Amino acid sequence: MSTYSPQEPDLAEHYLAERSGKLGTEGAFEVLRKARLLEAQGRSVIHFEIGEPDFDTAPHIVEAGIQALRAGYTHYGPSNGLPELRQAIARDLARSRGLDWADPENVIVTPGAKPVLFYAILALVNPGDEVIYPDPGFPIYRSMIDYVDGKAVPLPLKVEREFRLDPDELERLVTPRTKLLIINSPQNPTGSVLDPQDLDRIAEIAVKHDLVVLSDEIYSRLLYGGVHESVATRPGMRERTIVLDGFSKAYAMTGWRLGYGLVPGWLAQPMTRLMVNSNSCTASFTQMAGVAALDGPQECVETMLAEFTRRRAVVVEMLNDIKGVKCAPPVGAFYAFPDIRGTGYTSRELADKLLYDGGVALLAGASFGEAGEGFLRLSYANSLENLREGLARMKRVIEA
């Protein structure tokens, strides 16, 4: 039986490659670990930390996966994805985002959407190349940039602009070494959405400075008004935009591990080779479930969005009723990003206090970057009953 040895940390330092220490993580999973430990001790914990819809995958999608298993979709498939799914994705991108030039040959299907981010950065970024990314933003952006020895350049998102990036500030950050720009709309963790004028200016800057843009659109179907627009529709962006999307959020398919990227023709083969070298292919039966998701009825998305809309109203109202807390309604996704600077706590102090004193698990804004300090991220992918109870606990802890 294996036993722990005090020398194990020394062995890790001795054997592990230097780049292993450059990988970051997601704060949500660390907070979840702490919350589970409290629950194991008999404590009640309300979970607002994980960015996962609390809905089951729609029955017609599940049935498509089951039928695919029975039909023999249990073997290797093409590394860039089954033709049926790549065609369905291209059709959907044309229908939902006006990308009528989307070609199935430029679609790469991956086990979850993260590989699209990883492969794009591996394929494009040399050591020392600069990558501009949103701050606060999804922590894996920074992690992947650091891993390949790129230079991570944070672009602060400010509450005064409703957490939409400032194109003028973006252009000031561009240098001759800038290779890639990462944008995310609707945005994690703030729920902000780039408006058409923002997208116009981003495209102009990208063309002017010859930048590639990775547009993370994983929350594209979760909008509380208006229609999602992609920077890929702007002039000059077809050959310099990577659109990242997937099925986890809108179709409640996190466990199916199914994502995709629409990439320029010149990048399709290099990213496919990375897929060959890492995963071989995405599970075939999950891809057939993806076809059913895109081509089948969309009531499951509409029902989930309607429920998130109800929850959003309750969350924002109750947060604004807490002394020292302010929260504007998010425009997309399912996160509230309240300003807690009036409480006198740092975001990490308050997140810990709420977990240990109140039994409420949520994330410090600082875990999404320096510009997230003074805020918390609260996922309202939970029942209204739990949301009301968790927010009541927050009020008691903060106002005590």
For each residue, the residues with C-beta under 8 A, 3 or more apart:
1:
2:
3:
4: 8
5: 8
6: 9
7: 10 11
8: 4 5 11 12
9: 6 12 13
10: 7 13 14
11: 7 8 14 15
12: 8 9 15 16
13: 9 10 16
14: 10 11
15: 11 12
16: 12 13 20 21
17: 20
18: 21 22
19: 22 23 147 149
20: 16 17 23
21: 16 18
22: 18 19 143 146 147 149
23: 19 20 143 146 147
24: 139 140 142 143 146
25: 29 30 139 143
26: 29 30 139 140
27: 30 31 49 139 363 364 367 368
28: 31 32 49 50 51 363
29: 25 26 32 33
30: 25 26 27 33 34
31: 27 28 34 35 49 351 355 361 362 363
32: 28 29 35 36 47 49 50 361
33: 29 30 36 37
34: 30 31 37 38 355 361
35: 31 32 38 39 45 47 49 355 361
36: 32 33 39 40
37: 33 34 40 41
38: 34 35 41 43 45 355 356 359
39: 35 36 42 43 44 45
40: 36 37
41: 37 38
42: 39
43: 38 39 359
44: 39 359
45: 35 38 39 355 359 360 361
46: 359 360 361 382 386 389 390 393
47: 32 35 50 361 382 386
48: 360 361 362 378 379 380 382 390
49: 27 28 31 32 35 361 362 363 379
50: 28 32 47 379 381
51: 28 188 249 334 335 379 381
52: 248 254 379 381
53: 249 252 254 304 334 381
54: 381 382 383
55: 252 300 304 307
56: 62 252
57: 61 62 251 252 253 256 289
58: 61 62 251 252 293 296 299 300
59: 62 63
60: 63 64 292 296 297
61: 57 58 64 65 251 253 289 292 293 296 300
62: 56 57 58 59 65 66 289
63: 59 60 66 67 292
64: 60 61 67 68 288 289 291 292 293 296
65: 61 62 68 69 256 285 286 288 289 292
66: 62 63 69 70
67: 63 64 70 71 288
68: 64 65 71 73 284 285 287 288 289
69: 65 66 73 74 285
70: 66 67
71: 67 68
72: 75
73: 68 69 77 284 285 287 288
74: 69 284 285
75: 72 284
76: 280 281 284
77: 73 81 82 281 282 284 287
78: 81 82 83 281
79: 272 275 276 280 281
80: 86 107 108 109 268 272 275
81: 77 78 85 86 107 108 109 260 281 282 287
82: 77 78 85 86 109 284 287 288
83: 78 86 87 104
84: 87 88 287 288 291
85: 81 82 88 89 109 260 287 288 290 291
86: 80 81 82 83 89 90 104 105 107 109 260
87: 83 84 90 91 104
88: 84 85 91 92 290 291 294 295
89: 85 86 92 93 102 104 107 109 260 262 290 294
90: 86 87 93 94 102 103 104 107 262
91: 87 88 94 95 294 295
92: 88 89 95 96 294
93: 89 90 96 97 99 102 243 262
94: 90 91 97 98 99 100 102
95: 91 92
96: 92 93 220 221 228
97: 93 94 220 228 229 230 232 233
98: 94 229 230 233
99: 93 94 102 230 232 233 243 262
100: 94
101: 238
102: 89 90 93 94 99 106 107 262
103: 90 106 107 265
104: 83 86 87 89 90 107
105: 86 265 268
106: 102 103 262 263 264 265 268
107: 80 81 86 89 90 102 103 104 260 261 262 263
108: 80 81 116 119 260 261 263 268 271 272 275
109: 80 81 82 85 86 89 258 259 260 282 287 290
110: 113 114 115 116 119 259 260 261 275 279 282
111: 115 257 258 259 279 282 283
112: 115 246 248 257 258 259
113: 110 116 117 216 218 244 245 246 248 259 260 261
114: 110 117 118 140 259
115: 110 111 112 118 119 259 275 278 279
116: 108 110 113 119 120 242 244 259 260 261 271
117: 113 114 120 121 140 141 144 214 216 244
118: 114 115 121 122 144 274
119: 108 110 115 116 122 123 261 271 274 275
120: 116 117 123 124 180 214 242 244 261 263 267 271
121: 117 118 124 125 131 144 145 147 148 150 180
122: 118 119 125 148 274
123: 119 120 267 270 271 274
124: 120 121 129 179 180 212 267
125: 121 122 129 131 145 148 150 179 180
126: 129 148 150 179
127: 148 149 150
128: 149 150 151 177
129: 124 125 126 150 151 177 178 179 180
130: 150 151 153 175 177 178 179
131: 121 125 145 150 151 152 153 178 179 180 181 182
132: 153 154 155 170 173 174 178 180 181 182
133: 137 141 142 145 152 153 154 155 181 182
134: 137 141 154 155 157 165 182 183 184 187 369
135: 154 155 156 157 368 369 370 371 372
136: 157 163 189 190 337 365 368 369 371 372 375
137: 133 134 141 142 157 182 184 187 188 189 368 369
138: 141 184 188 189 216 368
139: 24 25 26 27 142 143 367 368 369
140: 24 26 114 117 143 144
141: 117 133 134 137 138 144 145 152 182
142: 24 133 137 139 145 146 152 154 369
143: 22 23 24 25 139 140 146 147
144: 117 118 121 140 141 147 148
145: 121 125 131 133 141 142 148 150 151 152
146: 22 23 24 142 143 149 150 152
147: 19 22 23 121 143 144
148: 121 122 125 126 127 144 145
149: 19 22 127 128 146
150: 121 125 126 127 128 129 130 131 145 146 179 180
151: 128 129 130 131 145 177
152: 131 133 141 142 145 146
153: 130 131 132 133 173 178
154: 132 133 134 135 142 369 370 371
155: 132 133 134 135 165 169 170 173
156: 135 169 370 371
157: 134 135 136 137 161 163 164 165 187 190 192 371
158: 161 163 166 371
159: 162 163 328 339
160:
161: 157 158 164 165 166
162: 159 192 328 331
163: 136 157 158 159 187 190 191 192 337
164: 157 161 192 193 194 195 198
165: 134 155 157 161 169 170 183 194 198 202
166: 158 161 169 170
167: 170 171 198 201 202 205
168: 171 172
169: 155 156 165 166 172 173
170: 132 155 165 166 167 173 174 181 202 205
171: 167 168 174 205 209
172: 168 169
173: 132 153 155 169 170 178
174: 132 170 171 178 205 209 211
175: 130 178
176:
177: 128 129 130 151
178: 129 130 131 132 153 173 174 175 181 209 211
179: 124 125 126 129 130 131 150 211 212
180: 120 121 124 125 129 131 132 150 211 212 213 214
181: 131 132 133 170 178 202 205 206 211 212 213 214
182: 131 132 133 134 137 141 213 214 216
183: 134 165 194 202 213 214 215 216 231
184: 134 137 138 187 188 215 216 217
185: 192 193 194 215 216 217 228 332
186: 191 192 193 219 220 222 223 228 330 331 332 333
187: 134 137 157 163 184 190 191 192 193 219 332 333
188: 51 137 138 184 218 219 333 335
189: 136 137 138 335 337 363 365 368 372 375 377
190: 136 157 163 187 330 335 337
191: 163 186 187 330 331 332 333 334 335 336 337
192: 157 162 163 164 185 186 187 330 331 332
193: 164 185 186 187 223 226 331 332
194: 164 165 183 185 198 199 202 229 231
195: 164 198 199
196: 199 200 229
197: 200 201
198: 164 165 167 194 195 201 202
199: 194 195 196 202 203 229 230 231 233 234
200: 196 197 203 204 234
201: 167 197 198 204 205
202: 165 167 170 181 183 194 198 199 205 206 213 231 234
203: 199 200 206 207 213 231 234 235 236 237
204: 200 201 207 208
205: 167 170 171 174 181 201 202 208 209 211
206: 181 202 203 209 210 211 212 213 231 236 237 240
207: 203 204 210 235 236 237 240
208: 204 205
209: 171 174 178 205 206
210: 206 207 240
211: 174 178 179 180 181 205 206 240
212: 124 179 180 181 206 240 241 242
213: 180 181 182 183 202 203 206 231 237 240 241 242
214: 117 120 180 181 182 183 241 242 244
215: 183 184 185 230 231 232 241 242 243 244
216: 113 117 138 182 183 184 185 244
217: 184 185 220 228 230 243 244 245
218: 113 188 244 245 246 248 249 259
219: 186 187 188 222 249 250 332 333
220: 96 97 186 217 223 228 230 245 250
221: 96 228 249 250 301 305
222: 186 219 249 250 305 308 332 333 334
223: 186 193 220 226 227 228 305 331 332
224: 305 308 309 312 329 330 331 332
225: 331
226: 193 223
227: 223
228: 96 97 185 186 217 220 221 223
229: 97 98 194 196 199 233
230: 97 98 99 199 215 217 220 233 241 243
231: 183 194 199 202 203 206 213 215 234 237 241
232: 97 99 215 237 238 241 243 262
233: 97 98 99 199 229 230 237
234: 199 200 202 203 231 237
235: 203 207
236: 203 206 207 239 240
237: 203 206 207 213 231 232 233 234 240 241
238: 101 232 241 264
239: 236 264 265 266
240: 206 207 210 211 212 213 236 237 264
241: 212 213 214 215 230 231 232 237 238 262 264
242: 116 120 212 213 214 215 261 262 263 264 267
243: 93 99 215 217 230 232 261 262 263
244: 113 116 117 120 214 215 216 217 218 259 261
245: 113 217 218 220 259 260 261 262
246: 112 113 218 249 258 259 260
247: 250 251 253 256 258 259 290 293
248: 52 112 113 218 251 252 253 254 256 258 259
249: 51 53 218 219 221 222 246 252 254 333 334
250: 219 220 221 222 247 301 304
251: 57 58 61 247 248 293 300 301
252: 53 55 56 57 58 248 249 300 304
253: 57 61 247 248 256 258 289 290 293
254: 52 53 248 249 257
255:
256: 57 65 247 248 253 286 289 290
257: 111 112 254 282 283 286
258: 109 111 112 246 247 248 253 282 286 287 289 290
259: 109 110 111 112 113 114 115 116 218 244 245 246 247 248
260: 81 85 86 89 107 108 109 110 113 116 245 246
261: 107 108 110 113 116 119 120 242 243 244 245 271
262: 89 90 93 99 102 106 107 232 241 242 243 245
263: 106 107 108 120 242 243 267 268 271
264: 106 238 239 240 241 242 267 268
265: 103 105 106 239 268
266: 239
267: 120 123 124 242 263 264 270 271
268: 80 105 106 108 263 264 265 271 272
269: 272 273
270: 123 267 273 274
271: 108 116 119 120 123 261 263 267 268 274 275
272: 79 80 108 268 269 275 276
273: 269 270 276 277
274: 118 119 122 123 270 271 277 278
275: 79 80 108 110 115 119 271 272 278 279 280 281
276: 79 272 273 280
277: 273 274
278: 115 274 275
279: 110 111 115 275 282
280: 76 79 275 276
281: 76 77 78 79 81 275 284
282: 77 81 109 110 111 257 258 279 286 287
283: 111 257 286 287
284: 68 73 74 75 76 77 82 281 287 288
285: 65 68 69 73 74 288 289
286: 65 256 257 258 282 283 289 290
287: 68 73 77 81 82 84 85 109 258 282 283 284 290 291
288: 64 65 67 68 73 82 84 85 284 285 291 292
289: 57 61 62 64 65 68 253 256 258 285 286 292 293
290: 85 88 89 109 247 253 256 258 286 287 293 294
291: 64 84 85 88 287 288 294 295
292: 60 61 63 64 65 288 289 295 296
293: 58 61 64 247 251 253 289 290 296
294: 88 89 91 92 290 291
295: 88 91 291 292
296: 58 60 61 64 292 293
297: 60 300
298: 301 302
299: 58 302 303
300: 55 58 61 251 252 297 303 304
301: 221 250 251 298 304 305
302: 298 299 305 306
303: 299 300 306 307
304: 53 55 250 252 300 301 307 308
305: 221 222 223 224 301 302 308 309
306: 302 303 309 310
307: 55 303 304 310 311
308: 222 224 304 305 311 312 334 380 381
309: 224 305 306 312 313
310: 306 307 313 314 384
311: 307 308 314 315 334 380 382 384 387
312: 224 308 309 315 316 329 330 334 336 380
313: 309 310 316 317 329
314: 310 311 317 318 384 387 388 391
315: 311 312 318 319 327 336 378 380 387 391
316: 312 313 319 320 327 328 329 336
317: 313 314 320 321
318: 314 315 321 322 387 388 391 392 395
319: 315 316 322 325 326 327 336 338 378 391 394
320: 316 317 325 326 327
321: 317 318 395
322: 318 319 325 391 394 395 398 399
323: 342 343 398 399
324: 340 341 342 343 344 398
325: 319 320 322 338 339 340 342 343 398
326: 319 320 338 339 342
327: 315 316 319 320 336 337 338 339
328: 159 162 316
329: 224 312 313 316
330: 186 190 191 192 224 312 333 334 335 336 337
331: 162 186 191 192 193 223 224 225
332: 185 186 187 191 192 193 219 222 223 224
333: 186 187 188 191 219 222 249 330
334: 51 53 191 222 249 308 311 312 330 379 380 381
335: 51 188 189 190 191 330 377 378 379 380
336: 191 312 315 316 319 327 330 377 378 380
337: 136 163 189 190 191 327 330 365 375 376 377 378
338: 319 325 326 327 375 376 378
339: 159 325 326 327 342 374 375
340: 324 325 343 345 347 350 374 375 376 398
341: 324 374
342: 323 324 325 326 339
343: 323 324 325 340 350 398
344: 324
345: 340 349 350 353
346: 349 350 364 366 373 374
347: 340 350 351 364 365 366 367 372 373 374 375 376
348: 351 352 364 366 367
349: 345 346 352 353
350: 340 343 345 346 347 353 354 364 376 398
351: 31 347 348 354 355 362 363 364 376
352: 348 349 355 356
353: 345 349 350 356 357 358 397
354: 350 351 357 358 360 361 362 393 394 397 398
355: 31 34 35 38 45 351 352 358 359 360 361 362
356: 38 352 353
357: 353 354 397
358: 353 354 355 393 394 396 397
359: 38 43 44 45 46 355 393
360: 45 46 48 354 355 390 393 394 397
361: 31 32 34 35 45 46 47 48 49 354 355
362: 31 48 49 351 354 355 376 377 378 379
363: 27 28 31 49 189 351 367 368 376 377 378
364: 27 346 347 348 350 351 367 372 376 377
365: 136 189 337 347 368 372 373 374 375 376 377
366: 346 347 348 369 370 372 373
367: 27 139 347 348 363 364 372
368: 27 135 136 137 138 139 189 363 365 372 377
369: 134 135 136 137 139 142 154 366 372
370: 135 154 156 366 373
371: 135 136 154 156 157 158
372: 135 136 189 347 364 365 366 367 368 369 375 377
373: 346 347 365 366 370
374: 339 340 341 346 347 365
375: 136 189 337 338 339 340 347 365 372
376: 337 338 340 347 350 351 362 363 364 365
377: 189 335 336 337 362 363 364 365 368 372
378: 48 315 319 335 336 337 338 362 363
379: 48 49 50 51 52 334 335 362 382
380: 48 308 311 312 315 334 335 336 387
381: 50 51 52 53 54 308 334
382: 46 47 48 54 311 379 386 387 390
383: 54 386 387
384: 310 311 314 387 388
385: 388 389
386: 46 47 382 383 389 390
387: 311 314 315 318 380 382 383 384 390 391
388: 314 318 384 385 391 392
389: 46 385 386 392 393
390: 46 48 360 382 386 387 393 394
391: 314 315 318 319 322 387 388 394 395
392: 318 388 389 395 396
393: 46 354 358 359 360 389 390 396 397
394: 319 322 354 358 360 390 391 397 398
395: 318 321 322 391 392 398 399
396: 358 392 393 399 400
397: 353 354 357 358 360 393 394 400
398: 322 323 324 325 340 343 350 354 394 395
399: 322 323 395 396
400: 396 397
